[in-house]
Amino acid sequence: MTAPTIVQRLARLAADTRENGLPEGMRDDVARRVLDLLGNSLAATGEVSASAVTAVVRGWGGPEDATAIGTGLRVPAAAAALVNGTLAHSLDFDDTHLPSVLHPSASVVAAALAVAEATGASGPALLDAAGVGIEVAVRLGMGGYDAELGNSEFFERGQHATSICGAIGAAVAAATVGGLDVEQIAHAAGIAASMGSGLIEANRTGGTVKRVHCGWAAHAGVVAADLARHGLTGPPTVIEGRFGFLHAFCGERADVDAVVDRLGEHWELPGIFFKPYPCNHFTHAGVDAALELRSRGVRPGDVTAIELGAPTAVLRTIGEPAEEKARPRSGYHAAFSGPYTVAAALTGGGGLGLFHEDFTDEAAADPDRLRLAALVTCVPDARCDEIFPHQFPAVLRVETRDGTRHEVRVDANRGGPANPLSSAELAEKFRLNAIRVLDDDTARTVADAALALPHAADVRTLMSGVRG
């Protein structure tokens, strides 16, 4: 008997998870990720990316099957996935898996929610499908991680693993909650492998297209599942084949075995990081360090020099080009700047340390923050290189006018298993996000409904609260 291919093994995991449920405790974990996605999405409804995709799907029309979060619209499931995945990633506040360095929930949960609402699925069915879709996405990301290189090969090549792998994870989630059989789930994944794309040049030099990457991946996942339902097929060796997914994107550095290593026994899902700050995850340890220095009494006006040490690989994102990072051209670009985020944290931010008000165009042009950002030199740090990308570490060294040198090293940034956000912190993050659109009572009702998903009979009750 021929051994099953990788996509067939992933499809079998999805079908088994639908039948037997996620391992104990993981439904609750995914429910928290749904809550996080809803809050991030509500907070992003005023962004240009939101208005652009909403205008597009409004023009498409079609049956009112699913909710486009915060827009007042009900649209076809694939269109809702496009809007909601875009919203979920627009503020760079979505969760992160390490060491693949991708953000799985924005695309996968958005796709699963749209199909679950359109079909009237239960909360457990949604969570099981989203959980296995997230697992597939991050395992594909691990297939592109090179331990010798110490980085993702996707990232090295300028590819956005989040959207590339997310499209397949979204397809698996959509097909699973949509009731497709194991063969059709495999075909949906194989179809979506031809749809995933995304370039990260915008992280370096500007442009807002990256905000749509997860929306397009979610959209692709729902469409791929629909196509598989109607008989379209994908190649059985779509992952490991000579012209398959991993070799096409990552070449000879692809690690095919990593995708199925201990599949069904070990789950990556519980270790995925939540974000406390709405900015690129590579900046977070620097923010943590700056907040610690601020708590020790270091005053911004006394600072004369700042050195931010970080993994060599991340400096291309948060430290280069140096002149762009010292004076970000907008609030969005400030979210990818190591110098600006350190300056903002030293100056004093909102929310759990930094929040959306720290990434407006006005905040990014604040003279006090720009003065501090101009003092920041970004350098590679050997210890950070040893830890990355299993954590996003940093070391911050600050000199003040009296000649005192201060240093804070952060090996494990907030939000992950080694330094987790408490339930109260996650609830506060959601509330602060949601009240940009909802009143406080409605926000609390939505939060309760999201956390009750493991026992909910129908996800439509939840989604009715975030229509806007």
Buried (B, 14 or more C-beta within 10 A) or exposed (E): EEEBBBBBBBBBBBBBBBEEBBBEEBBBBBBBBBBBBBBBBBBBBEBEBBEBBBEEBBEEEEEEBBBBBBBEBBBBBBBBBBBBBBBBBBBBBBBBBBBBBBBBBBBBBBBBBBBBBBBEBBBBBBBBBBBBBBBBBBBBBBBBBBEEEBBBBBBBBEBBBBBBBBBBBBBBBBBBBBBBEBBBBBBBBBBBBBBBBBBBEBBBEBEBBBBBBBBBBBBBBBBBBBBBBEEBBBBBBBBBBEEBBBBBBBEEBBBBEBBBEEBBEEBBBEBBBBBBBBBBBBBBBBBBBBBBBBEEEBEBEEBEEBBBBBBBBBBBBBBBEBEBBBBBEBBBBBBBBBBBBBBBBBBEBEBBBBBBBBBBEEBBBBEEBBBBBEBBBBBBBEEBBEBBBBBBBBBBBBBBEEEEEBEBBBBBBBBBEEBBBEEEBBBBBBBBBBBBBBEEEBBBBBBEBBBEBBEBEBBBBBBEBBEB
